[in-house]
């Protein structure tokens, strides 16, 4: 089961006792997924969904606002075998009464849903219900290690997107707005904002699941950073040791290690015996022990001696003018 379906199943089981909240949740459904159909002179209000649990939620909301005879029709695509559920309310008088009650139609207006950007819930609980209905109707959410976190609600009209942004603003959430091919959508890419949204709409179990995913991803990222850091440090030690071994070889071939001061000869001999050791580890092998900075100073002196040896060799081989 995808995380989006998990969230929607939880929201579809949400218990709501206030009539005002039921009305606003149903309003969000009708704005984002509802349409009016007139066939053979009969007017029908239809809401379409692909999931049975959302269809049951819609049926419950219709009953909660006083509709006595909503119908659920199951359709099946013949080729793909995909179920589609249509929650219908038939009869012009019944449809008009509902839309007038939800402030989605004015008496005597044309057959379409009225959209007023200023018509948004005013009560705190109703705003939660409105957002919950919007997500159930047209929301999606994805959580992935590759693509990250993404929550989106698709809207057919800019007025709907404006109403949702207005509601979210009361909870100090500022979603991004996207317009594509004449359609609008609001979305979040921040995990913290998505967690706040789930808390607002009442998806507490999904919120806990999201927090678990965030913790696991955070630990994985931290482990990866530590591993990458350790790998980089090991590579740095190996590269530095190889360079030091080349410098020691140059000194041995030109003047011999026995001609070096005791401290430098010790450092060179330890590096030859332990090419994989770090400067700190080499310093601990000495008696008395020497710190990392002390070993680094010795190898810098060896580097200067090797450079002088190469310079003398170049001057010796340079032909006289």
LODREN-233200 format. One line per field, with one value per residue (C-alpha): residue in three letters; x, y, z. Coordinates in nm, 4 decimals, padded with zeros to 6 digits. Example, Ala and Ser with C-alpha at 12.3 -4.5 7.8 and 13.67 -1.06 7.14 Angstrom:
! residues 2
res: c(ALA,SER)
u: c(01.2300,01.3670)
v: c(-00.4500,-00.1060)
w: c(00.7800,00.7140)
END
This chain:
! residues 321
res: c(UNK,UNK,UNK,UNK,UNK,UNK,UNK,UNK,UNK,UNK,UNK,UNK,UNK,UNK,UNK,UNK,UNK,UNK,UNK,UNK,UNK,UNK,UNK,UNK,UNK,UNK,UNK,UNK,UNK,UNK,UNK,UNK,UNK,UNK,UNK,UNK,UNK,UNK,UNK,UNK,UNK,UNK,UNK,UNK,UNK,UNK,UNK,UNK,UNK,UNK,UNK,UNK,UNK,UNK,UNK,UNK,UNK,UNK,UNK,UNK,UNK,UNK,UNK,UNK,UNK,UNK,UNK,UNK,UNK,UNK,UNK,UNK,UNK,UNK,UNK,UNK,UNK,UNK,UNK,UNK,UNK,UNK,UNK,UNK,UNK,UNK,UNK,UNK,UNK,UNK,UNK,UNK,UNK,UNK,UNK,UNK,UNK,UNK,UNK,UNK,UNK,UNK,UNK,UNK,UNK,UNK,UNK,UNK,UNK,UNK,UNK,UNK,UNK,UNK,UNK,UNK,UNK,UNK,UNK,UNK,UNK,UNK,UNK,UNK,UNK,UNK,UNK,UNK,UNK,UNK,UNK,UNK,UNK,UNK,UNK,UNK,UNK,UNK,UNK,UNK,UNK,UNK,UNK,UNK,UNK,UNK,UNK,UNK,UNK,UNK,UNK,UNK,UNK,UNK,UNK,UNK,UNK,UNK,UNK,UNK,UNK,UNK,UNK,UNK,UNK,UNK,UNK,UNK,UNK,UNK,UNK,UNK,UNK,UNK,UNK,UNK,UNK,UNK,UNK,UNK,UNK,UNK,UNK,UNK,UNK,UNK,UNK,UNK,UNK,UNK,UNK,UNK,UNK,UNK,UNK,UNK,UNK,UNK,UNK,UNK,UNK,UNK,UNK,UNK,UNK,UNK,UNK,UNK,UNK,UNK,UNK,UNK,UNK,UNK,UNK,UNK,UNK,UNK,UNK,UNK,UNK,UNK,UNK,UNK,UNK,UNK,UNK,UNK,UNK,UNK,UNK,UNK,UNK,UNK,UNK,UNK,UNK,UNK,UNK,UNK,UNK,UNK,UNK,UNK,UNK,UNK,UNK,UNK,UNK,UNK,UNK,UNK,UNK,UNK,UNK,UNK,UNK,UNK,UNK,UNK,UNK,UNK,UNK,UNK,UNK,UNK,UNK,UNK,UNK,UNK,UNK,UNK,UNK,UNK,UNK,UNK,UNK,UNK,UNK,UNK,UNK,UNK,UNK,UNK,UNK,UNK,UNK,UNK,UNK,UNK,UNK,UNK,UNK,UNK,UNK,UNK,UNK,UNK,UNK,UNK,UNK,UNK,UNK,UNK,UNK,UNK,UNK,UNK,UNK,UNK,UNK,UNK,UNK,UNK,UNK,UNK,UNK,UNK,UNK,UNK,UNK)
u: c(00.0000,00.1315,00.1665,-00.0969,-00.3555,-00.2654,-00.3342,-00.6621,-00.7898,-00.7259,-00.8989,-01.1952,-01.2514,-01.2295,-01.5224,-01.6839,-01.9830,-02.0283,-02.2745,-02.0786,-01.7597,-01.9433,-02.0779,-01.7352,-01.5736,-01.8490,-01.8023,-01.4353,-01.5313,-01.7854,-01.5510,-01.2619,-01.4404,-01.8073,-01.9915,-02.3500,-02.4955,-02.8216,-02.9526,-03.3015,-03.3990,-03.2916,-03.0248,-02.7717,-02.4876,-02.1987,-01.8738,-01.6261,-01.3605,-01.1481,-01.1668,-01.4546,-01.3632,-01.3799,-01.7168,-01.8412,-01.7111,-01.8991,-02.2164,-02.1872,-02.1343,-02.4404,-02.6496,-02.5013,-02.6232,-02.9748,-02.9715,-03.1921,-03.1302,-02.7688,-02.6672,-02.3321,-02.2783,-01.9910,-01.8372,-01.5638,-01.3356,-01.3645,-01.0013,-00.8125,-01.0555,-01.0309,-01.3229,-01.4677,-01.7295,-01.9859,-02.1700,-02.4823,-02.7611,-03.0512,-03.3368,-03.3171,-03.4966,-03.2765,-02.9555,-03.0446,-03.1401,-02.8039,-02.5999,-02.7897,-02.7278,-02.3536,-02.3406,-02.2321,-02.5220,-02.7469,-03.1152,-03.1904,-02.8269,-02.6826,-02.6009,-02.2516,-02.0952,-02.0394,-01.6823,-01.6208,-01.2648,-01.4016,-01.6255,-01.3953,-01.4514,-01.4353,-01.4282,-01.1080,-01.2634,-01.4291,-01.0982,-00.9568,-01.2572,-01.2285,-00.8620,-00.9378,-01.2063,-00.9755,-00.7008,-00.9442,-01.0847,-00.7699,-00.4651,-00.1516,00.1530,00.4804,00.7749,01.0905,01.4629,01.5352,01.2662,01.2127,00.8791,00.5912,00.2281,00.0010,-00.3666,-00.4851,-00.7483,-00.9372,-00.9819,-00.7619,-01.0411,-01.0196,-00.6424,-00.6836,-00.9394,-00.7057,-00.4090,-00.6261,-00.7212,-00.3633,-00.2498,-00.4521,-00.2281,00.0904,00.1466,00.2446,00.2170,00.3656,00.1294,00.1691,-00.0242,-00.0101,-00.2308,-00.5033,-00.5128,-00.3784,-00.2347,-00.0824,00.2052,00.4617,00.8156,00.9183,00.8768,00.8009,00.5162,00.3749,00.3845,00.1958,-00.0647,-00.1248,-00.1637,-00.4145,-00.6394,-00.6359,-00.4168,-00.2400,-00.1371,00.0023,00.1826,00.3589,00.4481,00.5921,00.7974,00.9371,01.0322,01.1986,01.3997,01.5141,01.6079,01.7916,01.9911,02.0725,02.1884,02.4016,02.5578,02.6280,02.7915,03.0086,03.1043,03.1870,03.3890,03.5809,03.6412,03.7720,03.9989,04.1357,04.2010,04.3737,04.5985,04.6835,04.7685,04.9802,05.1639,05.2411,05.3843,05.5954,05.7274,05.8374,06.0177,06.1902,06.3015,06.4523,06.6439,06.7668,06.8956,07.0744,07.2154,07.0961,06.8665,07.1601,07.2839,06.9587,06.9109,06.7860,06.4308,06.3885,06.5411,06.2942,05.9994,06.1163,06.1774,05.8337,05.6638,05.8386,05.7324,05.3740,05.2663,04.8942,04.9266,04.8169,05.0472,04.8855,04.9420,05.3042,05.3633,05.2306,05.4865,05.7769,05.9355,05.8560,05.5354,05.5063,05.1830,05.0324,05.1650,05.5165,05.5095,05.3739,05.6650,05.9158,05.7657,05.7675,06.1429,06.1805,05.9846,06.2246,06.5299,06.3818,06.3143,06.6751,06.8034,06.6042,06.7201,07.0862,07.0298,06.8781,07.1663,07.4183,07.2535,07.2084,07.4747,07.7179,07.6661)
v: c(00.0000,00.3422,00.6100,00.8216,00.5420,00.4903,00.8568,00.8604,00.5437,00.6959,01.0213,00.8317,00.6764,01.0127,01.0651,01.4083,01.5093,01.8760,01.9483,02.2557,02.0490,01.7831,02.0567,02.2067,01.8684,01.7907,02.1369,02.0618,01.7327,01.9030,02.1878,01.9605,01.6490,01.7326,01.8203,01.8728,01.6549,01.6985,01.3964,01.3679,01.6796,01.5373,01.7128,01.5016,01.5988,01.3531,01.3039,01.0553,00.8553,00.5463,00.4101,00.2437,00.3860,00.7421,00.6620,00.5430,00.8652,01.0701,00.8702,00.9372,01.3104,01.3342,01.1644,01.3905,01.7065,01.5698,01.3976,01.0912,00.9208,00.9466,00.6638,00.4937,00.3544,00.1181,00.1454,-00.0718,00.0074,-00.2884,-00.2868,-00.2077,-00.3609,-00.0532,00.0230,00.3711,00.4863,00.7593,00.9062,01.0638,01.2878,01.2998,01.5465,01.9188,02.0235,01.8104,01.9177,02.2859,02.2655,02.1085,02.3567,02.6504,02.5099,02.4776,02.8244,02.6684,02.8056,03.1054,03.0682,03.0727,03.0748,02.8595,02.4926,02.5144,02.5334,02.8862,02.9617,03.2615,03.3075,03.4793,03.1845,02.9973,02.8425,03.0814,02.8349,02.6547,02.3061,02.3784,02.4778,02.1418,01.9649,02.1662,02.0711,01.7093,01.6912,01.8559,01.6009,01.3082,01.4449,01.5445,01.5051,01.2964,01.2424,01.0611,00.9850,00.8605,00.8573,00.9657,01.2233,01.3321,01.4498,01.5812,01.6624,01.8075,01.8946,01.9426,02.2063,02.2717,02.6413,02.9102,03.0074,02.6634,02.6894,03.0376,02.9065,02.6254,02.8594,03.0915,02.8074,02.6861,03.0396,03.0327,02.7441,02.9328,02.7075,02.8611,02.6119,02.6657,02.7322,02.5656,02.6397,02.3885,02.3551,02.5735,02.3877,02.4916,02.2954,02.3669,02.1612,02.1198,01.9855,02.0321,01.7349,01.9623,02.1338,01.7981,01.6732,01.9857,01.9283,01.5685,01.6909,01.9571,01.7221,01.4601,01.1861,01.1079,00.7494,00.8583,01.1428,00.8930,00.6785,00.9859,01.0753,00.7201,00.7504,01.0859,00.9406,00.6418,00.8628,01.1035,00.8186,00.6759,01.0139,01.0619,00.7173,00.7877,01.1181,00.9501,00.6695,00.9185,01.1245,00.8181,00.7072,01.0518,01.0535,00.7082,00.8134,01.1264,00.9207,00.6790,00.9595,01.1396,00.8175,00.7405,01.0881,01.0544,00.7150,00.8675,01.1459,00.8920,00.6930,01.0074,01.0804,00.7196,00.7227,01.0581,01.0885,00.7772,00.7673,00.7052,01.0585,01.2119,01.3450,01.0835,01.2237,01.2377,00.8928,00.7493,00.9056,00.7779,00.4246,00.4084,00.5272,00.2549,-00.0112,00.1147,00.2773,00.2600,00.4303,00.7875,01.0538,01.0207,00.6439,00.6838,00.9362,00.6972,00.4353,00.6576,00.6644,00.9110,00.9531,01.2486,01.4258,01.4567,01.8085,01.6932,01.4101,01.6474,01.8844,01.5986,01.4931,01.8547,01.8582,01.5338,01.6932,01.9891,01.7591,01.5549,01.8763,01.9910,01.6536,01.6832,02.0403,01.9379,01.6573,01.8996,02.1422,01.8587,01.7327,02.0813,02.1269,02.4122,02.7091)
w: c(00.0000,-00.0933,00.1703,-00.0075,00.0181,00.3832,00.4561,00.2620,00.4255,00.7658,00.6735,00.5259,00.8694,01.0470,01.2840,01.2646,01.4730,01.3828,01.1008,00.9937,00.9474,00.7467,00.5214,00.4539,00.3911,00.1400,-00.0132,-00.0799,-00.2471,-00.4729,-00.5688,-00.6648,-00.7966,-00.8413,-01.1612,-01.2731,-01.5467,-01.7321,-01.9220,-02.0667,-01.8769,-01.5403,-01.3363,-01.1447,-00.9142,-00.9519,-00.7584,-00.9035,-00.7166,-00.7761,-00.4219,-00.2406,00.1004,-00.0370,-00.1957,00.1450,00.3025,00.0446,00.1003,00.4756,00.4181,00.1934,00.4608,00.7302,00.5537,00.5180,00.1771,00.2075,-00.1237,-00.2509,-00.4816,-00.5376,-00.8871,-00.9648,-01.3092,-01.4535,-01.7413,-01.9803,-02.0943,-01.7766,-01.5293,-01.3053,-01.0769,-01.0643,-00.8187,-00.8905,-00.5942,-00.7404,-00.6241,-00.8709,-00.9007,-00.9774,-00.6572,-00.4336,-00.6100,-00.5967,-00.2301,-00.1441,-00.3471,-00.1984,00.1498,00.0764,-00.0875,-00.4163,-00.6168,-00.6233,-00.6849,-01.0571,-01.1718,-01.4536,-01.4055,-01.2631,-00.9186,-00.7887,-00.6898,-00.4691,-00.3467,-00.0357,00.0544,00.2887,00.6312,00.9241,01.2111,01.3081,01.2927,00.9580,00.8017,00.9060,00.7532,00.4303,00.3914,00.4760,00.2078,-00.0465,00.0142,-00.0041,-00.3289,-00.5184,-00.2961,-00.3331,-00.1157,-00.1780,00.0455,-00.1235,-00.0461,-00.4035,-00.4767,-00.1165,00.0238,-00.1862,-00.1048,-00.3721,-00.4151,-00.7746,-00.8478,-01.1691,-01.0935,-00.9465,-00.7071,-00.5451,-00.5074,-00.3563,-00.1054,-00.0001,00.0356,00.2419,00.4778,00.5076,00.5847,00.9077,01.0186,00.9190,00.6171,00.2839,-00.0029,-00.3465,-00.6370,-00.9761,-01.2945,-01.5756,-01.8842,-01.7413,-01.4092,-01.0714,-00.7831,-00.4448,-00.3090,-00.0325,-00.0670,00.2956,00.5292,00.8251,00.6389,00.5262,00.8855,00.9957,00.7229,00.8368,01.1937,01.0854,00.8879,01.1642,01.0124,01.3400,01.2549,00.9187,01.0933,01.3209,01.0183,00.8444,01.1513,01.1587,00.7923,00.8594,01.1484,00.9411,00.6459,00.8751,01.0312,00.6884,00.5644,00.8745,00.8358,00.4683,00.5562,00.8185,00.5802,00.3049,00.5502,00.6723,00.3147,00.2242,00.5294,00.4475,00.0887,00.2124,00.4430,00.1598,-00.0834,00.1760,00.2690,-00.0964,-00.1444,00.1714,00.0555,-00.2756,-00.0893,00.1398,-00.1650,-00.3195,00.0020,00.0283,-00.3304,-00.2981,00.0532,00.2406,00.5420,00.7787,00.7106,00.8367,01.1906,01.4360,01.4587,01.0795,01.0304,01.2846,01.1045,00.7644,00.8917,01.0585,00.7415,00.5392,00.7919,00.8292,00.5008,00.5926,00.9344,01.0021,01.1404,01.4817,01.4834,01.3773,01.6523,01.9182,01.8080,01.9107,02.2548,02.3902,02.1805,01.9468,01.8553,01.5102,01.4612,01.5585,01.3017,01.0408,01.1072,01.0590,00.7274,00.6099,00.6780,00.4821,00.1976,00.1907,00.1906,-00.0990,-00.2929,-00.2383,-00.3603,-00.6813,-00.7291,-00.6945,-00.9430,-01.1941,-01.1555,-01.1984,-01.5163,-01.6672,-01.9439,-01.9029,-02.1331)
END
